[in-house]
Amino acid sequence: MKKLYRSRKNRMLAGVLGGFGEYFGVDPTVFRVAWVVISVFSGFFPGIIAYFLAVLIVSEEPQNNN
């Protein structure tokens, strides 16, 4: 079963949107653009709060010890 993690490779800030991209098998840029558009039209504050809540809720991807 796949699990959602914050990405260690595809991160701009905390890796939340990169993690969504990896989880759904989509380029993370799609999620980043969508987040910016939604944040702009909602007045920025709700989008910023949602992002930082996701940082707190979604755990970081485990390190590979290979």
PDB file of N, CA, C and O in Angstrom:
ATOM      1  N   MET A   1       0.834  -1.181   0.000  1.00  0.00           N
ATOM      2  CA  MET A   1       0.000   0.000   0.000  1.00  0.00           C
ATOM      3  C   MET A   1       0.883   1.250   0.000  1.00  0.00           C
ATOM      4  O   MET A   1       1.813   1.364   0.799  1.00  0.00           O
ATOM      5  N   LYS A   2       0.581   2.186  -0.907  1.00  0.00           N
ATOM      6  CA  LYS A   2       1.340   3.426  -0.996  1.00  0.00           C
ATOM      7  C   LYS A   2       0.988   4.347   0.156  1.00  0.00           C
ATOM      8  O   LYS A   2      -0.152   4.377   0.619  1.00  0.00           O
ATOM      9  N   LYS A   3       1.983   5.099   0.616  1.00  0.00           N
ATOM     10  CA  LYS A   3       1.764   6.060   1.680  1.00  0.00           C
ATOM     11  C   LYS A   3       2.238   7.430   1.223  1.00  0.00           C
ATOM     12  O   LYS A   3       3.241   7.548   0.519  1.00  0.00           O
ATOM     13  N   LEU A   4       1.520   8.447   1.622  1.00  0.00           N
ATOM     14  CA  LEU A   4       1.861   9.821   1.268  1.00  0.00           C
ATOM     15  C   LEU A   4       2.946  10.329   2.214  1.00  0.00           C
ATOM     16  O   LEU A   4       2.795  10.280   3.435  1.00  0.00           O
ATOM     17  N   TYR A   5       4.037  10.814   1.632  1.00  0.00           N
ATOM     18  CA  TYR A   5       5.134  11.400   2.393  1.00  0.00           C
ATOM     19  C   TYR A   5       5.495  12.748   1.799  1.00  0.00           C
ATOM     20  O   TYR A   5       5.204  13.022   0.635  1.00  0.00           O
ATOM     21  N   ARG A   6       6.136  13.593   2.611  1.00  0.00           N
ATOM     22  CA  ARG A   6       6.757  14.800   2.067  1.00  0.00           C
ATOM     23  C   ARG A   6       8.026  14.354   1.354  1.00  0.00           C
ATOM     24  O   ARG A   6       8.802  13.565   1.893  1.00  0.00           O
ATOM     25  N   SER A   7       8.233  14.850   0.168  1.00  0.00           N
ATOM     26  CA  SER A   7       9.347  14.412  -0.665  1.00  0.00           C
ATOM     27  C   SER A   7      10.681  14.963  -0.157  1.00  0.00           C
ATOM     28  O   SER A   7      10.758  16.091   0.330  1.00  0.00           O
ATOM     29  N   ARG A   8      11.717  14.155  -0.279  1.00  0.00           N
ATOM     30  CA  ARG A   8      13.078  14.614  -0.001  1.00  0.00           C
ATOM     31  C   ARG A   8      13.757  15.112  -1.277  1.00  0.00           C
ATOM     32  O   ARG A   8      14.689  15.914  -1.213  1.00  0.00           O
ATOM     33  N   LYS A   9      13.287  14.631  -2.447  1.00  0.00           N
ATOM     34  CA  LYS A   9      13.918  14.985  -3.724  1.00  0.00           C
ATOM     35  C   LYS A   9      13.237  16.171  -4.392  1.00  0.00           C
ATOM     36  O   LYS A   9      13.912  17.078  -4.878  1.00  0.00           O
ATOM     37  N   ASN A  10      11.915  16.175  -4.423  1.00  0.00           N
ATOM     38  CA  ASN A  10      11.140  17.203  -5.131  1.00  0.00           C
ATOM     39  C   ASN A  10      10.586  18.220  -4.150  1.00  0.00           C
ATOM     40  O   ASN A  10       9.380  18.264  -3.907  1.00  0.00           O
ATOM     41  N   ARG A  11      11.461  19.034  -3.589  1.00  0.00           N
ATOM     42  CA  ARG A  11      10.975  20.009  -2.619  1.00  0.00           C
ATOM     43  C   ARG A  11      11.399  21.419  -3.001  1.00  0.00           C
ATOM     44  O   ARG A  11      12.503  21.663  -3.490  1.00  0.00           O
ATOM     45  N   MET A  12      10.469  22.333  -2.754  1.00  0.00           N
ATOM     46  CA  MET A  12      10.768  23.761  -2.882  1.00  0.00           C
ATOM     47  C   MET A  12      10.841  24.353  -1.471  1.00  0.00           C
ATOM     48  O   MET A  12      11.787  25.063  -1.131  1.00  0.00           O
ATOM     49  N   LEU A  13       9.833  24.051  -0.663  1.00  0.00           N
ATOM     50  CA  LEU A  13       9.842  24.485   0.739  1.00  0.00           C
ATOM     51  C   LEU A  13      10.005  23.271   1.642  1.00  0.00           C
ATOM     52  O   LEU A  13      11.105  22.977   2.109  1.00  0.00           O
ATOM     53  N   ALA A  14       8.908  22.571   1.884  1.00  0.00           N
ATOM     54  CA  ALA A  14       8.963  21.440   2.811  1.00  0.00           C
ATOM     55  C   ALA A  14       8.699  20.103   2.130  1.00  0.00           C
ATOM     56  O   ALA A  14       8.719  19.069   2.797  1.00  0.00           O
ATOM     57  N   GLY A  15       8.453  20.092   0.825  1.00  0.00           N
ATOM     58  CA  GLY A  15       8.271  18.844   0.095  1.00  0.00           C
ATOM     59  C   GLY A  15       6.850  18.320   0.045  1.00  0.00           C
ATOM     60  O   GLY A  15       6.625  17.204  -0.424  1.00  0.00           O
ATOM     61  N   VAL A  16       5.873  19.105   0.524  1.00  0.00           N
ATOM     62  CA  VAL A  16       4.486  18.636   0.547  1.00  0.00           C
ATOM     63  C   VAL A  16       3.959  18.419  -0.868  1.00  0.00           C
ATOM     64  O   VAL A  16       3.439  17.348  -1.180  1.00  0.00           O
ATOM     65  N   LEU A  17       4.088  19.411  -1.710  1.00  0.00           N
ATOM     66  CA  LEU A  17       3.547  19.300  -3.069  1.00  0.00           C
ATOM     67  C   LEU A  17       4.362  18.320  -3.913  1.00  0.00           C
ATOM     68  O   LEU A  17       3.807  17.660  -4.791  1.00  0.00           O
ATOM     69  N   GLY A  18       5.643  18.218  -3.667  1.00  0.00           N
ATOM     70  CA  GLY A  18       6.453  17.191  -4.315  1.00  0.00           C
ATOM     71  C   GLY A  18       6.003  15.801  -3.916  1.00  0.00           C
ATOM     72  O   GLY A  18       5.991  14.883  -4.735  1.00  0.00           O
ATOM     73  N   GLY A  19       5.634  15.649  -2.656  1.00  0.00           N
ATOM     74  CA  GLY A  19       5.118  14.373  -2.166  1.00  0.00           C
ATOM     75  C   GLY A  19       3.793  14.006  -2.819  1.00  0.00           C
ATOM     76  O   GLY A  19       3.561  12.844  -3.153  1.00  0.00           O
ATOM     77  N   PHE A  20       2.921  15.002  -3.002  1.00  0.00           N
ATOM     78  CA  PHE A  20       1.661  14.752  -3.709  1.00  0.00           C
ATOM     79  C   PHE A  20       1.932  14.304  -5.138  1.00  0.00           C
ATOM     80  O   PHE A  20       1.279  13.390  -5.641  1.00  0.00           O
ATOM     81  N   GLY A  21       2.894  14.948  -5.791  1.00  0.00           N
ATOM     82  CA  GLY A  21       3.250  14.565  -7.153  1.00  0.00           C
ATOM     83  C   GLY A  21       3.762  13.136  -7.234  1.00  0.00           C
ATOM     84  O   GLY A  21       3.375  12.385  -8.128  1.00  0.00           O
ATOM     85  N   GLU A  22       4.626  12.760  -6.309  1.00  0.00           N
ATOM     86  CA  GLU A  22       5.153  11.395  -6.292  1.00  0.00           C
ATOM     87  C   GLU A  22       4.053  10.377  -5.972  1.00  0.00           C
ATOM     88  O   GLU A  22       4.023   9.292  -6.552  1.00  0.00           O
ATOM     89  N   TYR A  23       3.164  10.723  -5.064  1.00  0.00           N
ATOM     90  CA  TYR A  23       2.092   9.811  -4.662  1.00  0.00           C
ATOM     91  C   TYR A  23       1.135   9.535  -5.823  1.00  0.00           C
ATOM     92  O   TYR A  23       0.736   8.393  -6.048  1.00  0.00           O
ATOM     93  N   PHE A  24       0.772  10.587  -6.555  1.00  0.00           N
ATOM     94  CA  PHE A  24      -0.184  10.437  -7.653  1.00  0.00           C
ATOM     95  C   PHE A  24       0.481  10.159  -8.997  1.00  0.00           C
ATOM     96  O   PHE A  24      -0.218   9.954  -9.990  1.00  0.00           O
ATOM     97  N   GLY A  25       1.801  10.148  -9.055  1.00  0.00           N
ATOM     98  CA  GLY A  25       2.514   9.875 -10.296  1.00  0.00           C
ATOM     99  C   GLY A  25       2.393  10.993 -11.317  1.00  0.00           C
ATOM    100  O   GLY A  25       2.353  10.747 -12.523  1.00  0.00           O
ATOM    101  N   VAL A  26       2.335  12.229 -10.821  1.00  0.00           N
ATOM    102  CA  VAL A  26       2.180  13.411 -11.668  1.00  0.00           C
ATOM    103  C   VAL A  26       3.351  14.344 -11.379  1.00  0.00           C
ATOM    104  O   VAL A  26       3.910  14.333 -10.283  1.00  0.00           O
ATOM    105  N   ASP A  27       3.715  15.152 -12.374  1.00  0.00           N
ATOM    106  CA  ASP A  27       4.776  16.130 -12.178  1.00  0.00           C
ATOM    107  C   ASP A  27       4.371  17.080 -11.046  1.00  0.00           C
ATOM    108  O   ASP A  27       3.279  17.646 -11.097  1.00  0.00           O
ATOM    109  N   PRO A  28       5.216  17.271 -10.028  1.00  0.00           N
ATOM    110  CA  PRO A  28       4.869  18.148  -8.902  1.00  0.00           C
ATOM    111  C   PRO A  28       4.568  19.585  -9.317  1.00  0.00           C
ATOM    112  O   PRO A  28       3.895  20.313  -8.587  1.00  0.00           O
ATOM    113  N   THR A  29       5.056  19.996 -10.475  1.00  0.00           N
ATOM    114  CA  THR A  29       4.783  21.352 -10.957  1.00  0.00           C
ATOM    115  C   THR A  29       3.287  21.587 -11.110  1.00  0.00           C
ATOM    116  O   THR A  29       2.806  22.696 -10.877  1.00  0.00           O
ATOM    117  N   VAL A  30       2.549  20.556 -11.497  1.00  0.00           N
ATOM    118  CA  VAL A  30       1.102  20.675 -11.646  1.00  0.00           C
ATOM    119  C   VAL A  30       0.474  21.047 -10.300  1.00  0.00           C
ATOM    120  O   VAL A  30      -0.383  21.928 -10.240  1.00  0.00           O
ATOM    121  N   PHE A  31       0.890  20.390  -9.240  1.00  0.00           N
ATOM    122  CA  PHE A  31       0.361  20.689  -7.910  1.00  0.00           C
ATOM    123  C   PHE A  31       0.808  22.069  -7.438  1.00  0.00           C
ATOM    124  O   PHE A  31       0.039  22.781  -6.792  1.00  0.00           O
ATOM    125  N   ARG A  32       2.029  22.446  -7.749  1.00  0.00           N
ATOM    126  CA  ARG A  32       2.525  23.760  -7.332  1.00  0.00           C
ATOM    127  C   ARG A  32       1.755  24.887  -8.003  1.00  0.00           C
ATOM    128  O   ARG A  32       1.371  25.858  -7.351  1.00  0.00           O
ATOM    129  N   VAL A  33       1.529  24.758  -9.309  1.00  0.00           N
ATOM    130  CA  VAL A  33       0.774  25.780 -10.045  1.00  0.00           C
ATOM    131  C   VAL A  33      -0.657  25.847  -9.519  1.00  0.00           C
ATOM    132  O   VAL A  33      -1.193  26.936  -9.311  1.00  0.00           O
ATOM    133  N   ALA A  34      -1.276  24.687  -9.305  1.00  0.00           N
ATOM    134  CA  ALA A  34      -2.648  24.651  -8.787  1.00  0.00           C
ATOM    135  C   ALA A  34      -2.713  25.301  -7.405  1.00  0.00           C
ATOM    136  O   ALA A  34      -3.646  26.050  -7.117  1.00  0.00           O
ATOM    137  N   TRP A  35      -1.735  25.022  -6.556  1.00  0.00           N
ATOM    138  CA  TRP A  35      -1.721  25.612  -5.218  1.00  0.00           C
ATOM    139  C   TRP A  35      -1.598  27.131  -5.287  1.00  0.00           C
ATOM    140  O   TRP A  35      -2.282  27.839  -4.549  1.00  0.00           O
ATOM    141  N   VAL A  36      -0.739  27.636  -6.162  1.00  0.00           N
ATOM    142  CA  VAL A  36      -0.570  29.084  -6.304  1.00  0.00           C
ATOM    143  C   VAL A  36      -1.866  29.717  -6.791  1.00  0.00           C
ATOM    144  O   VAL A  36      -2.295  30.736  -6.251  1.00  0.00           O
ATOM    145  N   VAL A  37      -2.493  29.127  -7.804  1.00  0.00           N
ATOM    146  CA  VAL A  37      -3.737  29.683  -8.349  1.00  0.00           C
ATOM    147  C   VAL A  37      -4.830  29.691  -7.284  1.00  0.00           C
ATOM    148  O   VAL A  37      -5.512  30.700  -7.103  1.00  0.00           O
ATOM    149  N   ILE A  38      -4.999  28.585  -6.586  1.00  0.00           N
ATOM    150  CA  ILE A  38      -6.020  28.509  -5.534  1.00  0.00           C
ATOM    151  C   ILE A  38      -5.708  29.502  -4.416  1.00  0.00           C
ATOM    152  O   ILE A  38      -6.616  30.148  -3.892  1.00  0.00           O
ATOM    153  N   SER A  39      -4.449  29.626  -4.053  1.00  0.00           N
ATOM    154  CA  SER A  39      -4.070  30.571  -2.994  1.00  0.00           C
ATOM    155  C   SER A  39      -4.339  32.011  -3.401  1.00  0.00           C
ATOM    156  O   SER A  39      -4.818  32.804  -2.591  1.00  0.00           O
ATOM    157  N   VAL A  40      -4.040  32.353  -4.636  1.00  0.00           N
ATOM    158  CA  VAL A  40      -4.271  33.716  -5.107  1.00  0.00           C
ATOM    159  C   VAL A  40      -5.761  34.043  -5.071  1.00  0.00           C
ATOM    160  O   VAL A  40      -6.145  35.122  -4.621  1.00  0.00           O
ATOM    161  N   PHE A  41      -6.601  33.125  -5.541  1.00  0.00           N
ATOM    162  CA  PHE A  41      -8.029  33.399  -5.596  1.00  0.00           C
ATOM    163  C   PHE A  41      -8.717  33.277  -4.239  1.00  0.00           C
ATOM    164  O   PHE A  41      -9.854  33.725  -4.093  1.00  0.00           O
ATOM    165  N   SER A  42      -8.065  32.688  -3.251  1.00  0.00           N
ATOM    166  CA  SER A  42      -8.665  32.589  -1.917  1.00  0.00           C
ATOM    167  C   SER A  42      -8.104  33.645  -0.963  1.00  0.00           C
ATOM    168  O   SER A  42      -8.483  33.685   0.207  1.00  0.00           O
ATOM    169  N   GLY A  43      -7.217  34.487  -1.449  1.00  0.00           N
ATOM    170  CA  GLY A  43      -6.657  35.541  -0.609  1.00  0.00           C
ATOM    171  C   GLY A  43      -5.377  35.148   0.102  1.00  0.00           C
ATOM    172  O   GLY A  43      -5.053  35.737   1.133  1.00  0.00           O
ATOM    173  N   PHE A  44      -4.646  34.189  -0.403  1.00  0.00           N
ATOM    174  CA  PHE A  44      -3.357  33.705   0.104  1.00  0.00           C
ATOM    175  C   PHE A  44      -3.422  33.046   1.479  1.00  0.00           C
ATOM    176  O   PHE A  44      -2.890  31.949   1.649  1.00  0.00           O
ATOM    177  N   PHE A  45      -4.048  33.673   2.453  1.00  0.00           N
ATOM    178  CA  PHE A  45      -4.007  33.173   3.825  1.00  0.00           C
ATOM    179  C   PHE A  45      -4.498  31.728   3.964  1.00  0.00           C
ATOM    180  O   PHE A  45      -3.802  30.936   4.599  1.00  0.00           O
ATOM    181  N   PRO A  46      -5.660  31.334   3.406  1.00  0.00           N
ATOM    182  CA  PRO A  46      -6.088  29.931   3.548  1.00  0.00           C
ATOM    183  C   PRO A  46      -5.105  28.936   2.911  1.00  0.00           C
ATOM    184  O   PRO A  46      -4.881  27.854   3.454  1.00  0.00           O
ATOM    185  N   GLY A  47      -4.527  29.298   1.775  1.00  0.00           N
ATOM    186  CA  GLY A  47      -3.563  28.414   1.115  1.00  0.00           C
ATOM    187  C   GLY A  47      -2.299  28.229   1.926  1.00  0.00           C
ATOM    188  O   GLY A  47      -1.741  27.133   1.982  1.00  0.00           O
ATOM    189  N   ILE A  48      -1.849  29.296   2.551  1.00  0.00           N
ATOM    190  CA  ILE A  48      -0.646  29.223   3.379  1.00  0.00           C
ATOM    191  C   ILE A  48      -0.915  28.380   4.626  1.00  0.00           C
ATOM    192  O   ILE A  48      -0.086  27.557   5.015  1.00  0.00           O
ATOM    193  N   ILE A  49      -2.060  28.586   5.243  1.00  0.00           N
ATOM    194  CA  ILE A  49      -2.423  27.798   6.426  1.00  0.00           C
ATOM    195  C   ILE A  49      -2.545  26.316   6.054  1.00  0.00           C
ATOM    196  O   ILE A  49      -2.049  25.453   6.778  1.00  0.00           O
ATOM    197  N   ALA A  50      -3.203  26.023   4.928  1.00  0.00           N
ATOM    198  CA  ALA A  50      -3.368  24.631   4.492  1.00  0.00           C
ATOM    199  C   ALA A  50      -2.009  23.980   4.233  1.00  0.00           C
ATOM    200  O   ALA A  50      -1.808  22.817   4.583  1.00  0.00           O
ATOM    201  N   TYR A  51      -1.077  24.711   3.628  1.00  0.00           N
ATOM    202  CA  TYR A  51       0.243  24.161   3.346  1.00  0.00           C
ATOM    203  C   TYR A  51       0.976  23.810   4.648  1.00  0.00           C
ATOM    204  O   TYR A  51       1.533  22.720   4.777  1.00  0.00           O
ATOM    205  N   PHE A  52       0.970  24.730   5.600  1.00  0.00           N
ATOM    206  CA  PHE A  52       1.693  24.474   6.844  1.00  0.00           C
ATOM    207  C   PHE A  52       1.005  23.422   7.710  1.00  0.00           C
ATOM    208  O   PHE A  52       1.673  22.728   8.478  1.00  0.00           O
ATOM    209  N   LEU A  53      -0.303  23.292   7.601  1.00  0.00           N
ATOM    210  CA  LEU A  53      -0.976  22.172   8.261  1.00  0.00           C
ATOM    211  C   LEU A  53      -0.535  20.846   7.641  1.00  0.00           C
ATOM    212  O   LEU A  53      -0.325  19.859   8.345  1.00  0.00           O
ATOM    213  N   ALA A  54      -0.398  20.838   6.308  1.00  0.00           N
ATOM    214  CA  ALA A  54       0.069  19.627   5.628  1.00  0.00           C
ATOM    215  C   ALA A  54       1.495  19.292   6.051  1.00  0.00           C
ATOM    216  O   ALA A  54       1.837  18.116   6.182  1.00  0.00           O
ATOM    217  N   VAL A  55       2.327  20.300   6.265  1.00  0.00           N
ATOM    218  CA  VAL A  55       3.698  20.067   6.742  1.00  0.00           C
ATOM    219  C   VAL A  55       3.667  19.367   8.096  1.00  0.00           C
ATOM    220  O   VAL A  55       4.479  18.480   8.359  1.00  0.00           O
ATOM    221  N   LEU A  56       2.740  19.762   8.945  1.00  0.00           N
ATOM    222  CA  LEU A  56       2.644  19.159  10.270  1.00  0.00           C
ATOM    223  C   LEU A  56       2.031  17.760  10.239  1.00  0.00           C
ATOM    224  O   LEU A  56       2.396  16.907  11.048  1.00  0.00           O
ATOM    225  N   ILE A  57       1.106  17.520   9.312  1.00  0.00           N
ATOM    226  CA  ILE A  57       0.360  16.255   9.275  1.00  0.00           C
ATOM    227  C   ILE A  57       1.090  15.165   8.489  1.00  0.00           C
ATOM    228  O   ILE A  57       1.156  14.017   8.929  1.00  0.00           O
ATOM    229  N   VAL A  58       1.632  15.522   7.335  1.00  0.00           N
ATOM    230  CA  VAL A  58       2.259  14.534   6.445  1.00  0.00           C
ATOM    231  C   VAL A  58       3.709  14.326   6.900  1.00  0.00           C
ATOM    232  O   VAL A  58       4.478  15.281   7.010  1.00  0.00           O
ATOM    233  N   SER A  59       4.065  13.073   7.160  1.00  0.00           N
ATOM    234  CA  SER A  59       5.423  12.786   7.624  1.00  0.00           C
ATOM    235  C   SER A  59       6.411  12.820   6.457  1.00  0.00           C
ATOM    236  O   SER A  59       6.040  12.638   5.298  1.00  0.00           O
ATOM    237  N   GLU A  60       7.679  13.058   6.798  1.00  0.00           N
ATOM    238  CA  GLU A  60       8.718  13.131   5.782  1.00  0.00           C
ATOM    239  C   GLU A  60       9.082  11.735   5.297  1.00  0.00           C
ATOM    240  O   GLU A  60       9.037  10.766   6.055  1.00  0.00           O
ATOM    241  N   GLU A  61       9.439  11.649   4.032  1.00  0.00           N
ATOM    242  CA  GLU A  61       9.833  10.388   3.418  1.00  0.00           C
ATOM    243  C   GLU A  61      11.023   9.792   4.175  1.00  0.00           C
ATOM    244  O   GLU A  61      11.980  10.510   4.465  1.00  0.00           O
ATOM    245  N   PRO A  62      10.986   8.509   4.499  1.00  0.00           N
ATOM    246  CA  PRO A  62      12.121   7.895   5.197  1.00  0.00           C
ATOM    247  C   PRO A  62      13.376   7.894   4.327  1.00  0.00           C
ATOM    248  O   PRO A  62      13.294   7.802   3.102  1.00  0.00           O
ATOM    249  N   GLN A  63      14.530   7.996   4.969  1.00  0.00           N
ATOM    250  CA  GLN A  63      15.790   7.955   4.239  1.00  0.00           C
ATOM    251  C   GLN A  63      16.080   6.541   3.792  1.00  0.00           C
ATOM    252  O   GLN A  63      15.791   5.577   4.502  1.00  0.00           O
ATOM    253  N   ASN A  64      16.660   6.426   2.599  1.00  0.00           N
ATOM    254  CA  ASN A  64      17.122   5.119   2.129  1.00  0.00           C
ATOM    255  C   ASN A  64      18.510   4.891   2.672  1.00  0.00           C
ATOM    256  O   ASN A  64      19.407   5.706   2.457  1.00  0.00           O
ATOM    257  N   ASN A  65      18.694   3.802   3.367  1.00  0.00           N
ATOM    258  CA  ASN A  65      19.998   3.494   3.957  1.00  0.00           C
ATOM    259  C   ASN A  65      20.752   2.467   3.129  1.00  0.00           C
ATOM    260  O   ASN A  65      21.385   1.562   3.671  1.00  0.00           O
ATOM    261  N   ASN A  66      20.681   2.615   1.810  1.00  0.00           N
ATOM    262  CA  ASN A  66      21.364   1.665   0.922  1.00  0.00           C
ATOM    263  C   ASN A  66      22.771   2.103   0.676  1.00  0.00           C
ATOM    264  O   ASN A  66      23.509   1.434  -0.047  1.00  0.00           O
TER     265      ASN A  66
END
